[in-house]
Amino acid sequence: METATLAGGCFWCTEAIFKRIKGVVTVTSGYSGGELKNPTYEKVSEGKTNHAESIQIKFDPKVVSFEKILEIFWHLIDPTTLNQQGADVGTQYRSAIFYHNDIQKKIAQDSKEKADKSGMYAASIVTKIEPFEAFYPAEEYHQNYFERNSSQPYCRLIINPKIEKLIKGFGSVVKN
């Protein structure tokens, strides 16, 4: 198994997306990239901890590559907005790739460059590529949020369209 740690706005959204990918074994919502040890949602939401809402993915690289995970990531977030995803604004909603080793760093840099040059976005990608330091799982009520709250307006209006986009663009890698 390998580990990927990504920040792409609200962790409810990114968790719901990556749980659907073949080869992904677990996805945990949490916090990464900040200074405070054992942060809470309340502290991170204040925007003073420098943590980003993140997900940690455990995946089987024989089934899904880190490259493919990043390709999906670029297509399902807006990597051109600094400290924002949609209506979610603040440093806790920034996009980042927290690499776990030099191989992941190189893959992330190449992937970002490829996505930036692809013309997929009108603006330049501002997603940071940073060394992984720590990941703190979020509170239990944030885990599997979409599965437990799919009828909530946020889930219907924000997460459902992202899942539909995933299925439309990456159907071959989506779990049945």
C-alpha positions in Angstrom: 0.0 0.0 0.0 1.0 3.6 -0.6 -0.2 6.8 0.9 -1.3 10.1 -0.7 -2.2 13.2 1.2 -4.1 15.8 -0.7 -5.9 19.1 0.1 -8.5 20.3 -2.3 -11.1 22.3 -0.4 -13.7 20.7 1.8 -12.6 17.3 2.8 -16.2 16.0 2.6 -16.0 16.5 -1.2 -12.5 15.0 -1.8 -13.2 12.1 0.5 -16.5 11.3 -1.4 -14.6 11.3 -4.7 -11.6 9.3 -3.9 -13.5 6.6 -2.0 -15.0 5.7 -5.4 -11.7 4.9 -7.1 -10.7 1.3 -7.8 -7.6 0.5 -5.8 -8.3 3.0 -3.0 -8.5 1.1 0.2 -9.2 3.9 2.7 -9.8 7.6 2.7 -9.6 9.6 5.9 -10.6 13.2 6.3 -8.3 15.3 8.4 -5.9 18.2 8.6 -2.3 18.7 7.2 0.2 21.4 6.5 -0.1 23.4 9.7 1.7 24.1 12.9 -0.8 23.1 15.6 -0.5 19.5 16.9 -3.8 17.7 17.2 -6.0 20.4 15.7 -9.7 20.5 15.9 -12.2 21.5 13.3 -13.1 24.6 15.3 -9.4 25.7 15.4 -8.7 24.9 11.8 -11.9 26.8 10.8 -10.6 29.9 12.4 -7.9 29.9 9.7 -5.0 30.5 12.2 -3.4 27.0 12.3 -2.3 27.0 8.7 -3.8 23.5 8.4 -5.7 22.6 5.3 -8.7 20.3 5.2 -7.1 17.3 3.7 -7.6 13.6 2.9 -5.2 10.8 3.4 -5.6 8.0 0.8 -4.3 4.5 1.2 -4.1 2.9 -2.2 -2.8 -0.2 -4.0 -0.4 1.1 -6.7 -0.9 -2.1 -8.7 -4.5 -1.0 -9.2 -4.3 2.8 -9.3 -1.2 4.9 -9.7 -0.3 8.1 -7.9 -0.3 9.7 -11.3 -3.9 8.7 -11.9 -4.9 9.9 -8.4 -3.4 13.3 -9.3 -5.0 13.4 -12.7 -8.4 12.9 -11.0 -7.4 15.6 -8.4 -6.7 18.2 -11.1 -10.0 17.6 -12.8 -12.2 17.6 -9.7 -11.0 20.7 -7.9 -10.2 24.2 -9.0 -6.4 24.4 -8.5 -6.3 28.0 -9.8 -7.9 29.7 -6.7 -5.7 30.6 -3.8 -7.2 29.6 -0.4 -10.6 28.9 -2.0 -12.8 26.2 -3.5 -16.1 27.5 -4.6 -17.8 29.3 -1.7 -15.4 27.8 0.8 -12.8 30.5 1.5 -9.8 30.6 3.8 -6.3 29.0 4.1 -8.0 25.8 5.3 -9.5 25.4 1.8 -6.3 25.8 -0.1 -5.2 23.1 -2.5 -2.0 21.2 -1.8 -0.2 17.9 -2.5 1.8 16.7 0.5 4.4 14.4 -1.0 5.6 11.4 1.1 8.9 10.8 -0.8 11.0 12.1 -3.6 9.3 10.0 -6.2 5.9 11.5 -5.2 7.4 14.9 -5.3 8.7 14.4 -8.9 5.4 12.9 -10.0 3.4 15.8 -8.4 5.7 18.4 -10.1 5.4 16.7 -13.5 1.6 16.3 -13.1 1.1 19.9 -12.1 3.2 21.1 -15.0 1.2 18.9 -17.4 -2.1 20.0 -16.0 -1.0 23.7 -16.2 0.1 23.4 -19.8 -3.0 21.4 -20.9 -5.2 24.5 -21.2 -7.7 22.8 -18.8 -7.8 26.1 -16.8 -7.7 29.7 -18.0 -5.6 30.7 -15.0 -2.3 29.2 -13.7 -2.4 26.5 -11.1 -1.6 27.7 -7.6 -1.7 24.4 -5.8 1.3 24.0 -3.5 3.5 20.9 -3.5 4.8 20.5 0.0 6.7 17.8 2.0 4.4 15.7 4.2 4.9 16.4 7.8 1.8 15.2 9.7 -1.8 14.3 9.2 -4.4 14.5 11.9 -7.6 12.6 11.4 -10.7 14.9 11.7 -13.4 14.2 14.2 -15.5 11.2 13.7 -18.6 13.1 12.5 -16.5 14.3 9.4 -15.6 10.7 8.4 -17.8 9.2 5.6 -19.8 12.4 5.7 -21.4 12.1 2.2 -22.4 8.5 2.8 -24.1 9.4 6.1 -25.6 12.8 5.0 -26.2 12.4 1.2 -29.6 14.1 1.5 -28.2 17.3 3.0 -28.2 20.3 0.7 -24.4 20.7 0.6 -24.1 17.0 -0.4 -26.8 17.3 -3.1 -25.6 20.6 -4.5 -21.8 20.4 -4.2 -20.7 16.8 -3.8 -23.2 15.0 -6.1 -22.1 17.1 -9.2 -18.4 16.2 -8.4 -19.2 12.5 -8.3 -21.2 12.8 -11.5 -18.1 14.5 -13.1 -15.9 11.7 -11.8 -18.1 9.0 -13.3 -18.4 10.9 -16.6 -14.6 11.6 -17.0 -13.1 8.6 -15.2 -15.7 5.9 -15.3 -13.2 3.2 -16.0 -11.5 3.7 -12.6 -14.7 4.1 -10.6 -15.7 1.2 -8.3 -19.0 -0.5 -9.3 
